Amino acid sequence: MARMYDVDTSAGLAQSVEWTRKMFDYINEGGIWVVPRSGWQVQVFHSKQRVKITRTGVPEDNLIRVIEAMGWTIDYEGERNAPSRGR
């Protein structure tokens, strides 16, 4: 049985995508979600299906995977302006 939100499984990735879509639904156009465990700032642009991530603190590679799976575009800003996954 797959663990919930395990992005290394198709079911877990799908659950994570759904959770993130619901989170984004609460955020106004251009609004910012600060991820509690890392301090990353995710600015959401629904109209363009695009986010701007200001990377600080702990890496959130799984969040990047989830947003990419949603089909959204990611722009990076801040001291860590490139993904830590080596891309």
N, CA, C and O atoms as a Maestro MAE file, in Angstrom:
{
 s_m_m2io_version
 :::
 2.0.0
}

f_m_ct {
 s_m_title
 :::
 protein
 m_atom[348] {
  # First column is atom index #
  i_m_mmod_type
  r_m_x_coord
  r_m_y_coord
  r_m_z_coord
  i_m_residue_number
  s_m_chain_name
  s_m_pdb_residue_name
  s_m_pdb_atom_name
  i_m_atomic_number
  :::
  1 25 0.842 -1.175 0.000 1 A "MET " " N  " 7
  2 3 0.000 0.000 0.000 1 A "MET " " CA " 6
  3 2 0.892 1.245 0.000 1 A "MET " " C  " 6
  4 15 1.816 1.359 0.806 1 A "MET " " O  " 8
  5 25 0.607 2.160 -0.900 2 A "ALA " " N  " 7
  6 3 1.395 3.395 -1.011 2 A "ALA " " CA " 6
  7 2 1.060 4.351 0.134 2 A "ALA " " C  " 6
  8 15 -0.085 4.473 0.570 2 A "ALA " " O  " 8
  9 25 2.107 5.016 0.595 3 A "ARG " " N  " 7
  10 3 1.892 6.022 1.634 3 A "ARG " " CA " 6
  11 2 1.325 7.285 0.995 3 A "ARG " " C  " 6
  12 15 1.684 7.652 -0.123 3 A "ARG " " O  " 8
  13 25 0.422 7.946 1.739 4 A "MET " " N  " 7
  14 3 -0.147 9.190 1.231 4 A "MET " " CA " 6
  15 2 0.957 10.199 0.991 4 A "MET " " C  " 6
  16 15 1.890 10.322 1.785 4 A "MET " " O  " 8
  17 25 0.842 10.908 -0.094 5 A "TYR " " N  " 7
  18 3 1.728 12.008 -0.441 5 A "TYR " " CA " 6
  19 2 3.169 11.579 -0.708 5 A "TYR " " C  " 6
  20 15 4.070 12.418 -0.686 5 A "TYR " " O  " 8
  21 25 3.403 10.294 -0.959 6 A "ASP " " N  " 7
  22 3 4.728 9.822 -1.348 6 A "ASP " " CA " 6
  23 2 4.879 10.104 -2.847 6 A "ASP " " C  " 6
  24 15 4.357 9.360 -3.677 6 A "ASP " " O  " 8
  25 25 5.586 11.172 -3.186 7 A "VAL " " N  " 7
  26 3 5.670 11.594 -4.586 7 A "VAL " " CA " 6
  27 2 6.475 10.635 -5.448 7 A "VAL " " C  " 6
  28 15 6.561 10.821 -6.662 7 A "VAL " " O  " 8
  29 25 7.061 9.620 -4.844 8 A "ASP " " N  " 7
  30 3 7.775 8.611 -5.617 8 A "ASP " " CA " 6
  31 2 6.842 7.517 -6.128 8 A "ASP " " C  " 6
  32 15 7.283 6.600 -6.821 8 A "ASP " " O  " 8
  33 25 5.569 7.606 -5.794 9 A "THR " " N  " 7
  34 3 4.558 6.684 -6.330 9 A "THR " " CA " 6
  35 2 3.547 7.487 -7.129 9 A "THR " " C  " 6
  36 15 3.334 8.666 -6.847 9 A "THR " " O  " 8
  37 25 2.926 6.873 -8.113 10 A "SER " " N  " 7
  38 3 1.954 7.605 -8.930 10 A "SER " " CA " 6
  39 2 0.749 8.039 -8.094 10 A "SER " " C  " 6
  40 15 0.236 9.143 -8.271 10 A "SER " " O  " 8
  41 25 0.298 7.174 -7.184 11 A "ALA " " N  " 7
  42 3 -0.844 7.537 -6.331 11 A "ALA " " CA " 6
  43 2 -0.472 8.669 -5.376 11 A "ALA " " C  " 6
  44 15 -1.255 9.598 -5.177 11 A "ALA " " O  " 8
  45 25 0.706 8.594 -4.794 12 A "GLY " " N  " 7
  46 3 1.142 9.635 -3.869 12 A "GLY " " CA " 6
  47 2 1.346 10.972 -4.565 12 A "GLY " " C  " 6
  48 15 1.009 12.021 -4.017 12 A "GLY " " O  " 8
  49 25 1.897 10.934 -5.774 13 A "LEU " " N  " 7
  50 3 2.079 12.166 -6.540 13 A "LEU " " CA " 6
  51 2 0.719 12.762 -6.885 13 A "LEU " " C  " 6
  52 15 0.534 13.975 -6.791 13 A "LEU " " O  " 8
  53 25 -0.233 11.923 -7.282 14 A "ALA " " N  " 7
  54 3 -1.574 12.410 -7.605 14 A "ALA " " CA " 6
  55 2 -2.227 13.050 -6.379 14 A "ALA " " C  " 6
  56 15 -2.876 14.090 -6.496 14 A "ALA " " O  " 8
  57 25 -2.059 12.437 -5.205 15 A "GLN " " N  " 7
  58 3 -2.610 13.016 -3.968 15 A "GLN " " CA " 6
  59 2 -1.940 14.350 -3.647 15 A "GLN " " C  " 6
  60 15 -2.600 15.291 -3.206 15 A "GLN " " O  " 8
  61 25 -0.648 14.429 -3.866 16 A "SER " " N  " 7
  62 3 0.081 15.665 -3.602 16 A "SER " " CA " 6
  63 2 -0.338 16.774 -4.563 16 A "SER " " C  " 6
  64 15 -0.467 17.933 -4.169 16 A "SER " " O  " 8
  65 25 -0.547 16.413 -5.813 17 A "VAL " " N  " 7
  66 3 -1.025 17.392 -6.804 17 A "VAL " " CA " 6
  67 2 -2.395 17.921 -6.393 17 A "VAL " " C  " 6
  68 15 -2.633 19.128 -6.432 17 A "VAL " " O  " 8
  69 25 -3.286 17.032 -6.004 18 A "GLU " " N  " 7
  70 3 -4.634 17.452 -5.594 18 A "GLU " " CA " 6
  71 2 -4.570 18.352 -4.370 18 A "GLU " " C  " 6
  72 15 -5.264 19.367 -4.321 18 A "GLU " " O  " 8
  73 25 -3.754 18.007 -3.383 19 A "TRP " " N  " 7
  74 3 -3.616 18.817 -2.173 19 A "TRP " " CA " 6
  75 2 -3.094 20.217 -2.526 19 A "TRP " " C  " 6
  76 15 -3.586 21.223 -2.014 19 A "TRP " " O  " 8
  77 25 -2.096 20.260 -3.404 20 A "THR " " N  " 7
  78 3 -1.498 21.544 -3.784 20 A "THR " " CA " 6
  79 2 -2.474 22.382 -4.588 20 A "THR " " C  " 6
  80 15 -2.535 23.597 -4.400 20 A "THR " " O  " 8
  81 25 -3.246 21.760 -5.488 21 A "ARG " " N  " 7
  82 3 -4.279 22.505 -6.231 21 A "ARG " " CA " 6
  83 2 -5.274 23.153 -5.264 21 A "ARG " " C  " 6
  84 15 -5.646 24.315 -5.426 21 A "ARG " " O  " 8
  85 25 -5.694 22.390 -4.266 22 A "LYS " " N  " 7
  86 3 -6.632 22.939 -3.280 22 A "LYS " " CA " 6
  87 2 -6.004 24.085 -2.497 22 A "LYS " " C  " 6
  88 15 -6.665 25.085 -2.219 22 A "LYS " " O  " 8
  89 25 -4.724 23.942 -2.139 23 A "MET " " N  " 7
  90 3 -4.027 25.024 -1.436 23 A "MET " " CA " 6
  91 2 -3.982 26.271 -2.308 23 A "MET " " C  " 6
  92 15 -4.266 27.372 -1.836 23 A "MET " " O  " 8
  93 25 -3.626 26.102 -3.576 24 A "PHE " " N  " 7
  94 3 -3.554 27.247 -4.489 24 A "PHE " " CA " 6
  95 2 -4.914 27.914 -4.658 24 A "PHE " " C  " 6
  96 15 -4.987 29.128 -4.848 24 A "PHE " " O  " 8
  97 25 -5.996 27.134 -4.593 25 A "ASP " " N  " 7
  98 3 -7.346 27.697 -4.723 25 A "ASP " " CA " 6
  99 2 -7.647 28.726 -3.641 25 A "ASP " " C  " 6
  100 15 -8.458 29.627 -3.854 25 A "ASP " " O  " 8
  101 25 -7.006 28.604 -2.487 26 A "TYR " " N  " 7
  102 3 -7.210 29.550 -1.387 26 A "TYR " " CA " 6
  103 2 -6.415 30.842 -1.557 26 A "TYR " " C  " 6
  104 15 -6.639 31.813 -0.834 26 A "TYR " " O  " 8
  105 25 -5.501 30.855 -2.498 27 A "ILE " " N  " 7
  106 3 -4.591 31.988 -2.659 27 A "ILE " " CA " 6
  107 2 -5.077 32.869 -3.801 27 A "ILE " " C  " 6
  108 15 -5.351 32.379 -4.896 27 A "ILE " " O  " 8
  109 25 -5.183 34.157 -3.548 28 A "ASN " " N  " 7
  110 3 -5.571 35.114 -4.585 28 A "ASN " " CA " 6
  111 2 -4.481 35.235 -5.640 28 A "ASN " " C  " 6
  112 15 -3.326 34.886 -5.394 28 A "ASN " " O  " 8
  113 25 -4.851 35.727 -6.807 29 A "GLU " " N  " 7
  114 3 -3.894 35.987 -7.886 29 A "GLU " " CA " 6
  115 2 -2.755 36.859 -7.359 29 A "GLU " " C  " 6
  116 15 -2.989 37.949 -6.839 29 A "GLU " " O  " 8
  117 25 -1.540 36.378 -7.495 30 A "GLY " " N  " 7
  118 3 -0.373 37.118 -7.035 30 A "GLY " " CA " 6
  119 2 -0.091 36.965 -5.550 30 A "GLY " " C  " 6
  120 15 0.870 37.535 -5.032 30 A "GLY " " O  " 8
  121 25 -0.937 36.189 -4.861 31 A "GLY " " N  " 7
  122 3 -0.748 35.971 -3.434 31 A "GLY " " CA " 6
  123 2 0.427 35.044 -3.163 31 A "GLY " " C  " 6
  124 15 0.897 34.340 -4.057 31 A "GLY " " O  " 8
  125 25 0.890 35.053 -1.930 32 A "ILE " " N  " 7
  126 3 2.077 34.288 -1.556 32 A "ILE " " CA " 6
  127 2 1.753 33.276 -0.462 32 A "ILE " " C  " 6
  128 15 1.098 33.591 0.531 32 A "ILE " " O  " 8
  129 25 2.228 32.061 -0.673 33 A "TRP " " N  " 7
  130 3 2.156 31.001 0.332 33 A "TRP " " CA " 6
  131 2 3.576 30.798 0.842 33 A "TRP " " C  " 6
  132 15 4.488 30.524 0.062 33 A "TRP " " O  " 8
  133 25 3.759 30.930 2.136 34 A "VAL " " N  " 7
  134 3 5.058 30.642 2.734 34 A "VAL " " CA " 6
  135 2 4.995 29.216 3.278 34 A "VAL " " C  " 6
  136 15 4.205 28.920 4.174 34 A "VAL " " O  " 8
  137 25 5.827 28.343 2.732 35 A "VAL " " N  " 7
  138 3 5.831 26.938 3.120 35 A "VAL " " CA " 6
  139 2 6.443 26.834 4.524 35 A "VAL " " C  " 6
  140 15 7.611 27.172 4.717 35 A "VAL " " O  " 8
  141 25 5.658 26.368 5.503 36 A "PRO " " N  " 7
  142 3 6.114 26.390 6.898 36 A "PRO " " CA " 6
  143 2 7.427 25.658 7.167 36 A "PRO " " C  " 6
  144 15 8.267 26.161 7.914 36 A "PRO " " O  " 8
  145 25 7.615 24.497 6.580 37 A "ARG " " N  " 7
  146 3 8.795 23.704 6.942 37 A "ARG " " CA " 6
  147 2 10.088 24.220 6.325 37 A "ARG " " C  " 6
  148 15 11.173 23.864 6.784 37 A "ARG " " O  " 8
  149 25 9.990 25.061 5.285 38 A "SER " " N  " 7
  150 3 11.205 25.501 4.602 38 A "SER " " CA " 6
  151 2 11.376 27.010 4.555 38 A "SER " " C  " 6
  152 15 12.495 27.509 4.432 38 A "SER " " O  " 8
  153 25 10.283 27.726 4.653 39 A "GLY " " N  " 7
  154 3 10.344 29.172 4.503 39 A "GLY " " CA " 6
  155 2 10.299 29.634 3.057 39 A "GLY " " C  " 6
  156 15 10.363 30.833 2.785 39 A "GLY " " O  " 8
  157 25 10.188 28.685 2.118 40 A "TRP " " N  " 7
  158 3 10.065 29.084 0.713 40 A "TRP " " CA " 6
  159 2 8.820 29.935 0.542 40 A "TRP " " C  " 6
  160 15 7.796 29.698 1.182 40 A "TRP " " O  " 8
  161 25 8.922 30.930 -0.331 41 A "GLN " " N  " 7
  162 3 7.770 31.754 -0.682 41 A "GLN " " CA " 6
  163 2 7.329 31.381 -2.085 41 A "GLN " " C  " 6
  164 15 8.114 31.420 -3.032 41 A "GLN " " O  " 8
  165 25 6.060 31.020 -2.201 42 A "VAL " " N  " 7
  166 3 5.510 30.603 -3.486 42 A "VAL " " CA " 6
  167 2 4.435 31.609 -3.873 42 A "VAL " " C  " 6
  168 15 3.362 31.646 -3.272 42 A "VAL " " O  " 8
  169 25 4.731 32.424 -4.882 43 A "GLN " " N  " 7
  170 3 3.766 33.408 -5.360 43 A "GLN " " CA " 6
  171 2 2.992 32.766 -6.502 43 A "GLN " " C  " 6
  172 15 3.582 32.246 -7.449 43 A "GLN " " O  " 8
  173 25 1.666 32.806 -6.408 44 A "VAL " " N  " 7
  174 3 0.792 32.047 -7.306 44 A "VAL " " CA " 6
  175 2 0.101 32.968 -8.306 44 A "VAL " " C  " 6
  176 15 -0.527 33.957 -7.928 44 A "VAL " " O  " 8
  177 25 0.226 32.626 -9.587 45 A "PHE " " N  " 7
  178 3 -0.439 33.362 -10.666 45 A "PHE " " CA " 6
  179 2 -1.339 32.378 -11.415 45 A "PHE " " C  " 6
  180 15 -0.915 31.729 -12.371 45 A "PHE " " O  " 8
  181 25 -2.590 32.283 -10.958 46 A "HIS " " N  " 7
  182 3 -3.548 31.341 -11.549 46 A "HIS " " CA " 6
  183 2 -3.740 31.594 -13.042 46 A "HIS " " C  " 6
  184 15 -3.801 30.657 -13.838 46 A "HIS " " O  " 8
  185 25 -3.835 32.867 -13.408 47 A "SER " " N  " 7
  186 3 -4.169 33.222 -14.787 47 A "SER " " CA " 6
  187 2 -3.127 32.722 -15.780 47 A "SER " " C  " 6
  188 15 -3.434 32.520 -16.955 47 A "SER " " O  " 8
  189 25 -1.909 32.525 -15.317 48 A "LYS " " N  " 7
  190 3 -0.831 32.058 -16.194 48 A "LYS " " CA " 6
  191 2 -0.381 30.637 -15.861 48 A "LYS " " C  " 6
  192 15 0.525 30.108 -16.505 48 A "LYS " " O  " 8
  193 25 -1.001 30.021 -14.869 49 A "GLN " " N  " 7
  194 3 -0.554 28.723 -14.338 49 A "GLN " " CA " 6
  195 2 0.960 28.758 -14.128 49 A "GLN " " C  " 6
  196 15 1.713 27.947 -14.666 49 A "GLN " " O  " 8
  197 25 1.368 29.745 -13.314 50 A "ARG " " N  " 7
  198 3 2.782 30.013 -13.081 50 A "ARG " " CA " 6
  199 2 2.977 30.362 -11.616 50 A "ARG " " C  " 6
  200 15 2.121 31.000 -11.002 50 A "ARG " " O  " 8
  201 25 4.104 29.943 -11.058 51 A "VAL " " N  " 7
  202 3 4.467 30.355 -9.704 51 A "VAL " " CA " 6
  203 2 5.867 30.951 -9.739 51 A "VAL " " C  " 6
  204 15 6.689 30.600 -10.585 51 A "VAL " " O  " 8
  205 25 6.118 31.850 -8.811 52 A "LYS " " N  " 7
  206 3 7.469 32.368 -8.600 52 A "LYS " " CA " 6
  207 2 7.882 31.908 -7.218 52 A "LYS " " C  " 6
  208 15 7.229 32.225 -6.224 52 A "LYS " " O  " 8
  209 25 8.962 31.163 -7.165 53 A "ILE " " N  " 7
  210 3 9.437 30.617 -5.900 53 A "ILE " " CA " 6
  211 2 10.691 31.356 -5.472 53 A "ILE " " C  " 6
  212 15 11.669 31.440 -6.215 53 A "ILE " " O  " 8
  213 25 10.644 31.893 -4.256 54 A "THR " " N  " 7
  214 3 11.827 32.468 -3.634 54 A "THR " " CA " 6
  215 2 12.368 31.414 -2.700 54 A "THR " " C  " 6
  216 15 11.746 31.070 -1.695 54 A "THR " " O  " 8
  217 25 13.529 30.908 -3.042 55 A "ARG " " N  " 7
  218 3 14.114 29.771 -2.343 55 A "ARG " " CA " 6
  219 2 15.026 30.249 -1.223 55 A "ARG " " C  " 6
  220 15 16.046 30.894 -1.466 55 A "ARG " " O  " 8
  221 25 14.653 29.930 -0.023 56 A "THR " " N  " 7
  222 3 15.478 30.175 1.156 56 A "THR " " CA " 6
  223 2 15.301 28.971 2.071 56 A "THR " " C  " 6
  224 15 14.303 28.259 1.965 56 A "THR " " O  " 8
  225 25 16.221 28.742 2.937 57 A "GLY " " N  " 7
  226 3 16.050 27.658 3.900 57 A "GLY " " CA " 6
  227 2 16.219 26.278 3.305 57 A "GLY " " C  " 6
  228 15 17.065 26.053 2.439 57 A "GLY " " O  " 8
  229 25 15.405 25.362 3.783 58 A "VAL " " N  " 7
  230 3 15.488 23.942 3.451 58 A "VAL " " CA " 6
  231 2 14.991 23.685 2.021 58 A "VAL " " C  " 6
  232 15 13.952 24.220 1.636 58 A "VAL " " O  " 8
  233 25 15.704 22.881 1.232 59 A "PRO " " N  " 7
  234 3 15.238 22.550 -0.120 59 A "PRO " " CA " 6
  235 2 13.878 21.842 -0.106 59 A "PRO " " C  " 6
  236 15 13.583 21.049 0.788 59 A "PRO " " O  " 8
  237 25 13.070 22.143 -1.104 60 A "GLU " " N  " 7
  238 3 11.726 21.557 -1.250 60 A "GLU " " CA " 6
  239 2 11.602 20.902 -2.628 60 A "GLU " " C  " 6
  240 15 10.720 21.254 -3.411 60 A "GLU " " O  " 8
  241 25 12.489 19.952 -2.915 61 A "ASP " " N  " 7
  242 3 12.467 19.322 -4.230 61 A "ASP " " CA " 6
  243 2 11.140 18.639 -4.544 61 A "ASP " " C  " 6
  244 15 10.706 18.636 -5.696 61 A "ASP " " O  " 8
  245 25 10.494 18.063 -3.537 62 A "ASN " " N  " 7
  246 3 9.203 17.412 -3.783 62 A "ASN " " CA " 6
  247 2 8.152 18.417 -4.212 62 A "ASN " " C  " 6
  248 15 7.308 18.109 -5.053 62 A "ASN " " O  " 8
  249 25 8.192 19.612 -3.645 63 A "LEU " " N  " 7
  250 3 7.239 20.648 -4.052 63 A "LEU " " CA " 6
  251 2 7.447 21.009 -5.518 63 A "LEU " " C  " 6
  252 15 6.480 21.205 -6.255 63 A "LEU " " O  " 8
  253 25 8.692 21.097 -5.937 64 A "ILE " " N  " 7
  254 3 8.975 21.378 -7.346 64 A "ILE " " CA " 6
  255 2 8.383 20.279 -8.223 64 A "ILE " " C  " 6
  256 15 7.758 20.569 -9.243 64 A "ILE " " O  " 8
  257 25 8.574 19.037 -7.839 65 A "ARG " " N  " 7
  258 3 8.029 17.906 -8.607 65 A "ARG " " CA " 6
  259 2 6.517 17.986 -8.716 65 A "ARG " " C  " 6
  260 15 5.951 17.722 -9.777 65 A "ARG " " O  " 8
  261 25 5.860 18.353 -7.617 66 A "VAL " " N  " 7
  262 3 4.395 18.427 -7.597 66 A "VAL " " CA " 6
  263 2 3.907 19.551 -8.508 66 A "VAL " " C  " 6
  264 15 2.982 19.350 -9.296 66 A "VAL " " O  " 8
  265 25 4.511 20.716 -8.410 67 A "ILE " " N  " 7
  266 3 4.072 21.844 -9.251 67 A "ILE " " CA " 6
  267 2 4.322 21.535 -10.721 67 A "ILE " " C  " 6
  268 15 3.496 21.869 -11.570 67 A "ILE " " O  " 8
  269 25 5.446 20.906 -11.032 68 A "GLU " " N  " 7
  270 3 5.699 20.489 -12.414 68 A "GLU " " CA " 6
  271 2 4.652 19.484 -12.883 68 A "GLU " " C  " 6
  272 15 4.200 19.557 -14.026 68 A "GLU " " O  " 8
  273 25 4.258 18.545 -12.019 69 A "ALA " " N  " 7
  274 3 3.238 17.549 -12.368 69 A "ALA " " CA " 6
  275 2 1.880 18.203 -12.599 69 A "ALA " " C  " 6
  276 15 1.053 17.673 -13.341 69 A "ALA " " O  " 8
  277 25 1.650 19.347 -11.971 70 A "MET " " N  " 7
  278 3 0.417 20.099 -12.198 70 A "MET " " CA " 6
  279 2 0.409 20.755 -13.575 70 A "MET " " C  " 6
  280 15 -0.638 21.188 -14.058 70 A "MET " " O  " 8
  281 25 1.587 20.826 -14.205 71 A "GLY " " N  " 7
  282 3 1.688 21.469 -15.511 71 A "GLY " " CA " 6
  283 2 1.951 22.962 -15.422 71 A "GLY " " C  " 6
  284 15 1.856 23.669 -16.425 71 A "GLY " " O  " 8
  285 25 2.279 23.448 -14.240 72 A "TRP " " N  " 7
  286 3 2.540 24.866 -14.046 72 A "TRP " " CA " 6
  287 2 4.003 25.175 -14.335 72 A "TRP " " C  " 6
  288 15 4.863 24.298 -14.255 72 A "TRP " " O  " 8
  289 25 4.272 26.429 -14.671 73 A "THR " " N  " 7
  290 3 5.622 26.920 -14.902 73 A "THR " " CA " 6
  291 2 6.166 27.485 -13.597 73 A "THR " " C  " 6
  292 15 5.434 28.103 -12.824 73 A "THR " " O  " 8
  293 25 7.457 27.269 -13.360 74 A "ILE " " N  " 7
  294 3 8.095 27.760 -12.143 74 A "ILE " " CA " 6
  295 2 9.203 28.739 -12.517 74 A "ILE " " C  " 6
  296 15 10.079 28.432 -13.325 74 A "ILE " " O  " 8
  297 25 9.145 29.926 -11.912 75 A "ASP " " N  " 7
  298 3 10.225 30.898 -11.993 75 A "ASP " " CA " 6
  299 2 10.885 30.927 -10.624 75 A "ASP " " C  " 6
  300 15 10.213 30.804 -9.600 75 A "ASP " " O  " 8
  301 25 12.198 31.091 -10.610 76 A "TYR " " N  " 7
  302 3 12.941 31.081 -9.348 76 A "TYR " " CA " 6
  303 2 13.533 32.458 -9.076 76 A "TYR " " C  " 6
  304 15 13.924 33.182 -9.991 76 A "TYR " " O  " 8
  305 25 13.587 32.794 -7.801 77 A "GLU " " N  " 7
  306 3 14.150 34.058 -7.366 77 A "GLU " " CA " 6
  307 2 14.843 33.844 -6.031 77 A "GLU " " C  " 6
  308 15 14.531 32.894 -5.313 77 A "GLU " " O  " 8
  309 25 15.763 34.703 -5.701 78 A "GLY " " N  " 7
  310 3 16.391 34.635 -4.395 78 A "GLY " " CA " 6
  311 2 17.766 34.025 -4.434 78 A "GLY " " C  " 6
  312 15 18.340 33.808 -5.501 78 A "GLY " " O  " 8
  313 25 18.294 33.749 -3.248 79 A "GLU " " N  " 7
  314 3 19.664 33.284 -3.134 79 A "GLU " " CA " 6
  315 2 19.890 31.935 -3.788 79 A "GLU " " C  " 6
  316 15 21.004 31.643 -4.222 79 A "GLU " " O  " 8
  317 25 18.887 31.128 -3.866 80 A "ARG " " N  " 7
  318 3 18.983 29.827 -4.546 80 A "ARG " " CA " 6
  319 2 18.073 29.886 -5.753 80 A "ARG " " C  " 6
  320 15 16.934 29.425 -5.685 80 A "ARG " " O  " 8
  321 25 18.543 30.439 -6.849 81 A "ASN " " N  " 7
  322 3 17.642 30.694 -7.962 81 A "ASN " " CA " 6
  323 2 17.668 29.598 -9.021 81 A "ASN " " C  " 6
  324 15 17.260 29.831 -10.158 81 A "ASN " " O  " 8
  325 25 18.134 28.425 -8.669 82 A "ALA " " N  " 7
  326 3 18.044 27.270 -9.571 82 A "ALA " " CA " 6
  327 2 17.652 26.059 -8.742 82 A "ALA " " C  " 6
  328 15 18.018 25.970 -7.570 82 A "ALA " " O  " 8
  329 25 16.912 25.125 -9.331 83 A "PRO " " N  " 7
  330 3 16.496 23.945 -8.576 83 A "PRO " " CA " 6
  331 2 17.692 23.192 -8.028 83 A "PRO " " C  " 6
  332 15 18.750 23.149 -8.656 83 A "PRO " " O  " 8
  333 25 17.523 22.597 -6.850 84 A "SER " " N  " 7
  334 3 18.602 21.835 -6.225 84 A "SER " " CA " 6
  335 2 18.692 20.421 -6.785 84 A "SER " " C  " 6
  336 15 19.608 19.682 -6.425 84 A "SER " " O  " 8
  337 25 17.769 20.028 -7.653 85 A "ARG " " N  " 7
  338 3 17.786 18.680 -8.211 85 A "ARG " " CA " 6
  339 2 18.792 18.557 -9.351 85 A "ARG " " C  " 6
  340 15 18.823 17.540 -10.043 85 A "ARG " " O  " 8
  341 25 19.600 19.568 -9.546 86 A "GLY " " N  " 7
  342 3 20.640 19.457 -10.552 86 A "GLY " " CA " 6
  343 2 20.206 19.815 -11.954 86 A "GLY " " C  " 6
  344 15 20.896 19.508 -12.926 86 A "GLY " " O  " 8
  345 25 19.037 20.480 -12.061 87 A "ARG " " N  " 7
  346 3 18.587 20.868 -13.399 87 A "ARG " " CA " 6
  347 2 19.066 22.264 -13.691 87 A "ARG " " C  " 6
  348 15 18.800 22.795 -14.769 87 A "ARG " " O  " 8
  :::
 }
 m_bond[347] {
  # First column is bond index #
  i_m_from
  i_m_to
  i_m_order
  :::
  1 1 2 1
  2 2 3 1
  3 3 4 2
  4 3 5 1
  5 5 6 1
  6 6 7 1
  7 7 8 2
  8 7 9 1
  9 9 10 1
  10 10 11 1
  11 11 12 2
  12 11 13 1
  13 13 14 1
  14 14 15 1
  15 15 16 2
  16 15 17 1
  17 17 18 1
  18 18 19 1
  19 19 20 2
  20 19 21 1
  21 21 22 1
  22 22 23 1
  23 23 24 2
  24 23 25 1
  25 25 26 1
  26 26 27 1
  27 27 28 2
  28 27 29 1
  29 29 30 1
  30 30 31 1
  31 31 32 2
  32 31 33 1
  33 33 34 1
  34 34 35 1
  35 35 36 2
  36 35 37 1
  37 37 38 1
  38 38 39 1
  39 39 40 2
  40 39 41 1
  41 41 42 1
  42 42 43 1
  43 43 44 2
  44 43 45 1
  45 45 46 1
  46 46 47 1
  47 47 48 2
  48 47 49 1
  49 49 50 1
  50 50 51 1
  51 51 52 2
  52 51 53 1
  53 53 54 1
  54 54 55 1
  55 55 56 2
  56 55 57 1
  57 57 58 1
  58 58 59 1
  59 59 60 2
  60 59 61 1
  61 61 62 1
  62 62 63 1
  63 63 64 2
  64 63 65 1
  65 65 66 1
  66 66 67 1
  67 67 68 2
  68 67 69 1
  69 69 70 1
  70 70 71 1
  71 71 72 2
  72 71 73 1
  73 73 74 1
  74 74 75 1
  75 75 76 2
  76 75 77 1
  77 77 78 1
  78 78 79 1
  79 79 80 2
  80 79 81 1
  81 81 82 1
  82 82 83 1
  83 83 84 2
  84 83 85 1
  85 85 86 1
  86 86 87 1
  87 87 88 2
  88 87 89 1
  89 89 90 1
  90 90 91 1
  91 91 92 2
  92 91 93 1
  93 93 94 1
  94 94 95 1
  95 95 96 2
  96 95 97 1
  97 97 98 1
  98 98 99 1
  99 99 100 2
  100 99 101 1
  101 101 102 1
  102 102 103 1
  103 103 104 2
  104 103 105 1
  105 105 106 1
  106 106 107 1
  107 107 108 2
  108 107 109 1
  109 109 110 1
  110 110 111 1
  111 111 112 2
  112 111 113 1
  113 113 114 1
  114 114 115 1
  115 115 116 2
  116 115 117 1
  117 117 118 1
  118 118 119 1
  119 119 120 2
  120 119 121 1
  121 121 122 1
  122 122 123 1
  123 123 124 2
  124 123 125 1
  125 125 126 1
  126 126 127 1
  127 127 128 2
  128 127 129 1
  129 129 130 1
  130 130 131 1
  131 131 132 2
  132 131 133 1
  133 133 134 1
  134 134 135 1
  135 135 136 2
  136 135 137 1
  137 137 138 1
  138 138 139 1
  139 139 140 2
  140 139 141 1
  141 141 142 1
  142 142 143 1
  143 143 144 2
  144 143 145 1
  145 145 146 1
  146 146 147 1
  147 147 148 2
  148 147 149 1
  149 149 150 1
  150 150 151 1
  151 151 152 2
  152 151 153 1
  153 153 154 1
  154 154 155 1
  155 155 156 2
  156 155 157 1
  157 157 158 1
  158 158 159 1
  159 159 160 2
  160 159 161 1
  161 161 162 1
  162 162 163 1
  163 163 164 2
  164 163 165 1
  165 165 166 1
  166 166 167 1
  167 167 168 2
  168 167 169 1
  169 169 170 1
  170 170 171 1
  171 171 172 2
  172 171 173 1
  173 173 174 1
  174 174 175 1
  175 175 176 2
  176 175 177 1
  177 177 178 1
  178 178 179 1
  179 179 180 2
  180 179 181 1
  181 181 182 1
  182 182 183 1
  183 183 184 2
  184 183 185 1
  185 185 186 1
  186 186 187 1
  187 187 188 2
  188 187 189 1
  189 189 190 1
  190 190 191 1
  191 191 192 2
  192 191 193 1
  193 193 194 1
  194 194 195 1
  195 195 196 2
  196 195 197 1
  197 197 198 1
  198 198 199 1
  199 199 200 2
  200 199 201 1
  201 201 202 1
  202 202 203 1
  203 203 204 2
  204 203 205 1
  205 205 206 1
  206 206 207 1
  207 207 208 2
  208 207 209 1
  209 209 210 1
  210 210 211 1
  211 211 212 2
  212 211 213 1
  213 213 214 1
  214 214 215 1
  215 215 216 2
  216 215 217 1
  217 217 218 1
  218 218 219 1
  219 219 220 2
  220 219 221 1
  221 221 222 1
  222 222 223 1
  223 223 224 2
  224 223 225 1
  225 225 226 1
  226 226 227 1
  227 227 228 2
  228 227 229 1
  229 229 230 1
  230 230 231 1
  231 231 232 2
  232 231 233 1
  233 233 234 1
  234 234 235 1
  235 235 236 2
  236 235 237 1
  237 237 238 1
  238 238 239 1
  239 239 240 2
  240 239 241 1
  241 241 242 1
  242 242 243 1
  243 243 244 2
  244 243 245 1
  245 245 246 1
  246 246 247 1
  247 247 248 2
  248 247 249 1
  249 249 250 1
  250 250 251 1
  251 251 252 2
  252 251 253 1
  253 253 254 1
  254 254 255 1
  255 255 256 2
  256 255 257 1
  257 257 258 1
  258 258 259 1
  259 259 260 2
  260 259 261 1
  261 261 262 1
  262 262 263 1
  263 263 264 2
  264 263 265 1
  265 265 266 1
  266 266 267 1
  267 267 268 2
  268 267 269 1
  269 269 270 1
  270 270 271 1
  271 271 272 2
  272 271 273 1
  273 273 274 1
  274 274 275 1
  275 275 276 2
  276 275 277 1
  277 277 278 1
  278 278 279 1
  279 279 280 2
  280 279 281 1
  281 281 282 1
  282 282 283 1
  283 283 284 2
  284 283 285 1
  285 285 286 1
  286 286 287 1
  287 287 288 2
  288 287 289 1
  289 289 290 1
  290 290 291 1
  291 291 292 2
  292 291 293 1
  293 293 294 1
  294 294 295 1
  295 295 296 2
  296 295 297 1
  297 297 298 1
  298 298 299 1
  299 299 300 2
  300 299 301 1
  301 301 302 1
  302 302 303 1
  303 303 304 2
  304 303 305 1
  305 305 306 1
  306 306 307 1
  307 307 308 2
  308 307 309 1
  309 309 310 1
  310 310 311 1
  311 311 312 2
  312 311 313 1
  313 313 314 1
  314 314 315 1
  315 315 316 2
  316 315 317 1
  317 317 318 1
  318 318 319 1
  319 319 320 2
  320 319 321 1
  321 321 322 1
  322 322 323 1
  323 323 324 2
  324 323 325 1
  325 325 326 1
  326 326 327 1
  327 327 328 2
  328 327 329 1
  329 329 330 1
  330 330 331 1
  331 331 332 2
  332 331 333 1
  333 333 334 1
  334 334 335 1
  335 335 336 2
  336 335 337 1
  337 337 338 1
  338 338 339 1
  339 339 340 2
  340 339 341 1
  341 341 342 1
  342 342 343 1
  343 343 344 2
  344 343 345 1
  345 345 346 1
  346 346 347 1
  347 347 348 2
  :::
 }
}
